């Protein structure tokens, strides 16, 4: 394996680890913290599949789950709130996150102007319209633009 291939593999592994940290937290993370597997199974059957879903659910809704007592609900909410940041976000933190976003050009100056600089990363942009109006063309252009930008940054 060449050094370039090794560094590429390291970058891919770093990206995968970063995705795991940023994604939703599975309920299995609560199991070692005083919550039994049977309780987690009951919670999943009730429709709560992530720690975030449990953390943002009011206590009275969790008490409606069959087999969850008030003590278990308190323990569940306290453990979930330890894993999920439930506090307020300051304007400085919010501004910092917004400043890290990138706008990707669509290839059209007029469309970029309408979109306030292009397609923004970290958000969902929907393109719809009649057939043969250029929706696929924009998607292909964005795919190439992203790859070209990545190549330029790496060099």
DRENBA-305001 format. One record per residue (C-alpha): residue in three letters; residue number from 1; x, y, z. Coordinates in Angstrom, 3 decimals. Layout:
   baba   lolum         px         py         pz
    ALA     NUM          X          Y          Z
...
***
This chain:
   baba   lolum         px         py         pz
    UNK       1      0.000      0.000      0.000
    UNK       2      1.409      3.369     -0.993
    UNK       3      1.538      6.277      1.474
    UNK       4     -1.147      8.104     -0.546
    UNK       5     -3.522      5.132     -0.275
    UNK       6     -2.875      4.857      3.469
    UNK       7     -3.620      8.547      4.033
    UNK       8     -6.786      8.243      1.923
    UNK       9     -7.944      5.301      4.067
    UNK      10     -7.226      7.295      7.241
    UNK      11     -9.277     10.221      5.891
    UNK      12    -12.188      7.899      5.056
    UNK      13    -12.075      6.385      8.558
    UNK      14    -12.009      9.863     10.113
    UNK      15    -15.054     10.843      8.022
    UNK      16    -16.933      7.706      9.122
    UNK      17    -16.145      8.369     12.790
    UNK      18    -17.272     11.976     12.391
    UNK      19    -20.579     10.839     10.854
    UNK      20    -21.193      8.507     13.765
    UNK      21    -20.654     11.318     16.269
    UNK      22    -23.001     13.685     14.419
    UNK      23    -25.825     11.197     13.820
    UNK      24    -28.671     10.215     16.116
    UNK      25    -27.705      8.228     19.212
    UNK      26    -29.155      4.693     19.384
    UNK      27    -31.067      3.690     22.507
    UNK      28    -28.573      0.903     23.153
    UNK      29    -26.237      3.593     24.599
    UNK      30    -28.579      3.824     27.603
    UNK      31    -28.368      0.114     28.419
    UNK      32    -25.180      0.299     30.481
    UNK      33    -26.414      3.247     32.525
    UNK      34    -28.947      1.501     34.757
    UNK      35    -31.649      0.905     32.148
    UNK      36    -32.415     -2.702     31.292
    UNK      37    -32.656     -4.176     27.808
    UNK      38    -36.330     -5.008     28.388
    UNK      39    -37.066     -1.341     29.183
    UNK      40    -35.272     -0.272     26.011
    UNK      41    -37.318     -2.815     24.051
    UNK      42    -40.549     -1.361     25.506
    UNK      43    -39.451      2.156     24.589
    UNK      44    -38.645      1.124     21.007
    UNK      45    -42.023     -0.626     20.711
    UNK      46    -43.642      2.648     21.826
    UNK      47    -41.992      4.413     18.865
    UNK      48    -38.955      6.077     20.439
    UNK      49    -35.906      4.891     18.482
    UNK      50    -33.166      7.322     19.537
    UNK      51    -31.851      8.834     22.744
    UNK      52    -32.736     12.269     21.353
    UNK      53    -36.377     11.232     20.915
    UNK      54    -36.531     10.121     24.546
    UNK      55    -34.698     13.200     25.851
    UNK      56    -37.130     15.619     24.197
    UNK      57    -40.245     13.666     25.240
    UNK      58    -42.186     14.935     28.267
    UNK      59    -42.204     12.703     31.331
    UNK      60    -45.972     12.209     31.191
    UNK      61    -45.673     10.736     27.675
    UNK      62    -43.005      8.278     28.827
    UNK      63    -45.208      7.260     31.766
    UNK      64    -47.859      6.151     29.252
    UNK      65    -45.512      3.392     28.026
    UNK      66    -46.636      0.092     29.526
    UNK      67    -44.089     -1.194     32.055
    UNK      68    -42.358      2.154     32.692
    UNK      69    -42.816      3.387     36.267
    UNK      70    -42.232      6.918     37.489
    UNK      71    -38.820      5.983     38.907
    UNK      72    -37.805      4.366     35.611
    UNK      73    -39.037      7.408     33.685
    UNK      74    -36.967      9.726     35.895
    UNK      75    -33.873      7.544     35.457
    UNK      76    -34.464      7.287     31.699
    UNK      77    -34.842     11.045     31.248
    UNK      78    -31.810     11.857     33.395
    UNK      79    -29.577      9.407     31.493
    UNK      80    -30.883     10.605     28.117
    UNK      81    -30.282     14.245     29.030
    UNK      82    -26.659     13.391     29.924
    UNK      83    -26.069     12.072     26.393
    UNK      84    -27.974     14.797     24.529
    UNK      85    -27.037     18.487     24.795
    UNK      86    -30.315     19.961     26.014
    UNK      87    -29.145     23.484     26.831
    UNK      88    -29.474     26.726     24.963
    UNK      89    -27.209     27.708     22.093
    UNK      90    -25.605     31.120     22.329
    UNK      91    -25.640     33.470     19.366
    UNK      92    -21.856     33.172     19.155
    UNK      93    -22.024     29.368     18.835
    UNK      94    -24.826     29.625     16.289
    UNK      95    -22.881     32.203     14.273
    UNK      96    -19.778     29.985     14.359
    UNK      97    -21.739     27.016     12.951
    UNK      98    -23.341     29.205     10.262
    UNK      99    -19.955     30.638      9.245
    UNK     100    -18.659     27.112      8.550
    UNK     101    -21.344     26.479      5.906
    UNK     102    -20.337     26.650      2.259
    UNK     103    -22.430     27.720     -0.720
    UNK     104    -21.873     25.594     -3.817
    UNK     105    -22.296     27.369     -7.123
    UNK     106    -24.926     26.091     -9.533
    UNK     107    -22.979     27.273    -12.557
    UNK     108    -25.473     30.066    -13.245
    UNK     109    -24.843     33.522    -11.806
    UNK     110    -28.547     34.417    -11.953
    UNK     111    -29.614     31.231    -10.145
    UNK     112    -26.860     31.723     -7.560
    UNK     113    -28.211     35.235     -6.958
    UNK     114    -31.746     33.874     -6.457
    UNK     115    -30.409     31.284     -4.004
    UNK     116    -28.366     33.892     -2.081
    UNK     117    -24.998     32.577     -3.234
    UNK     118    -25.746     29.018     -4.342
    UNK     119    -26.791     25.719     -2.788
    UNK     120    -25.936     25.770      0.919
    UNK     121    -24.247     22.772      2.535
    UNK     122    -25.891     21.296      5.609
    UNK     123    -29.408     21.889      4.340
    UNK     124    -31.900     20.274      1.998
    UNK     125    -32.638     22.038     -1.263
    UNK     126    -35.532     20.758     -3.364
    UNK     127    -35.551     21.189     -7.127
    UNK     128    -38.842     20.524     -8.883
    UNK     129    -40.535     21.397    -12.131
    UNK     130    -41.758     20.056    -15.435
    UNK     131    -39.740     17.605    -17.464
    UNK     132    -36.889     18.945    -19.607
    UNK     133    -36.399     22.092    -17.503
    UNK     134    -32.845     21.334    -16.316
    UNK     135    -33.318     19.666    -12.924
    UNK     136    -30.971     16.779    -13.734
    UNK     137    -28.503     19.172    -15.354
    UNK     138    -28.249     21.190    -12.132
    UNK     139    -27.720     18.003    -10.089
    UNK     140    -24.933     16.814    -12.395
    UNK     141    -23.327     20.268    -12.349
    UNK     142    -23.413     20.315     -8.530
    UNK     143    -21.844     16.845     -8.368
    UNK     144    -18.950     17.938    -10.588
    UNK     145    -18.580     21.277     -8.792
    UNK     146    -18.264     19.514     -5.423
    UNK     147    -15.600     17.163     -6.762
    UNK     148    -13.603     19.924     -8.445
    UNK     149    -13.697     22.025     -5.270
    UNK     150    -12.432     19.042     -3.225
    UNK     151     -9.579     18.431     -5.652
    UNK     152     -8.551     22.096     -5.540
    UNK     153     -8.583     22.149     -1.748
    UNK     154     -6.451     18.981     -1.492
    UNK     155     -3.830     20.296     -3.941
***
